[in-house]
């Protein structure tokens, strides 16, 4: 007799009673919008990313409407986003905010830099939460 506990499928990213709240920052304020997934289930974060880009997202929260509780799933979705990112850390400007500020991004960059013979990492925006460069930083004094 074989055990089936090792072959369990992971739970889906969302259940039918859950929504994903997208926390975004525009200007000086933060805004929360509900993604259009109410009643839909997404098996994986990659499935959710097929219909949502998360470009302006700072954080992603899976919110259960029955239990009225939420869980931050930014790391899970950031991992899935990076799985499909076939560029270098030098192109950090193409990466959504929630990915750039995640631990997944730090791990991905470290793995990328550890590749023997890989191109050197020279990203100008290597700091987390780097913000916007001012005129002097962009063009010199």
C-alpha positions, 0 to 999 in steps of 0.5 A, a space after each residue: 500500500 502506498 501513501 498518498 500524503 506525498 502526492 497531495 496537490 497544493 491548495 488553490 491560490 483562491 477559493 470561491 469565497 475569496 478575493 485578492 485585494 491589490 494595495 497600490 500607491 499613487 502619489 501620496 496615498 495608498 488605495 485598495 482595489 478588489 481584483 475581479 476574481 470573486 467567485 473564481 478560483 485560481 489554482 496557482 499564482 501564475 494563473 492569477 498573473 495571466 489575467 492581472 499584471 500587478 503593475 502598480 501593486 505594492 502588496 497583494 492580500 487574499 481576503 476571505 469574505 466568509 471569515 473576514 480575514 486576510 493573508 498577504 500573498 505578495 511573496 507567493 505571487 512575486 515568486 510566480 512573477 519572477 518565474 516568467 521574468 527572462 531578463 537581468 536584474 539590470 532591467 529592474 525598472 520593468 519589475 512591479 513594485 511588489 516584486 522589487 520589495 519582496 524577499 523573492 526578488 532578493 533571492 532571484 538577484 542572488 541566484 542570478 549573480 551566482 551564475 558562473 560566467 554570467 554578466 556582472 550586475 550593475 543595476 543603478 537601482 539596487 536599493 529596496 524602495 529606491 524611489 525616484 531619482 531627482 534631476 541631479 542624480 539623473 544628469 549630474 550637478 
